[in-house]
Amino acid sequence: MKSVTAIIHKGEKFFIGECLEVDIITQGNTIDEVLSNLKEAIALYFENEDIEKLSLPKEPAIAVPIVVE
C-alpha cells in the first residue's frame, strides 16, 4: 500500500481536493465528500498499475501557506 498527499481547500461553492503526486483534482460539497471522491479517482487512476512498483515519494509533502506582501 502506498500513500499520496492531498490538499483540500474551500472554493467559492465547493471544497476542492487535489493530489500532489499525480494529476488528480476533484470537488465535493463537504470535506468527507471530496476525500471520498479523491480516493475513488486515485483508485481509478492506478487501476491497471501495480501500485507497489510505482515510485511515489516515501515522505509526505508539507503544505505551507506563504503570504506575499
N, C-alpha and C positions, 0 to 999 in steps of 0.2 A: 504494500500500500504506500503510495506517495501522497504528499500533501502539496497544495498550491496555496497561494496567498490571494485574498480578495480584499478589495477596497470597496466600501459601501458609503455612499453619501446621499443626502437628500436633494433631489431635483425640485423643480417647481411643482410638479404634481406627483411624482413617484420617487421611490428610492432607487438609486442606480447602483448596480454592482458590477465590478469588473475584475477579472482575473489578471494578475500581473505577469504570470509566466506564459500564458497562451492568450491569443487574441479573442477573448470572450467578454461580451458586455450584455447585461440583461437588466430588467427593471421589475419592480413589484410595488404593490400598494403598502406593504409592510416590510420590515427587515426580515422577518421569517419567510415571507413570500419570495423576496429577492434571493435569499440564501437557498431556498428550495429550487428556484429557477436556475441559479448558478450551478448547483450540484447536478441537476439534470443536464444542463448544457455541457458541462465539463465531462460527464459520463458519456454523452453522445459524441463529443469531440474525440475521446480516447477509445471509443467503442471497438475499433478494429486494431488497436495498438496493444502491445504488451507493456503496460504502464511501468513494470519493474525495470524495463530496459531503457526507458526514457531518461535523459539527463536533465532532470529538473533540479533546481537548487536544493542543496542539503540544509541550508539555513533559511529561515523565513525572512522575507523582505521587511523592512521597517518603514512605515509611513510616517513622515514627519511634516507637519504643517510649516510652511515658510511664509512669512509676512514680508511683502515687498513694499517699501515706502517710497 
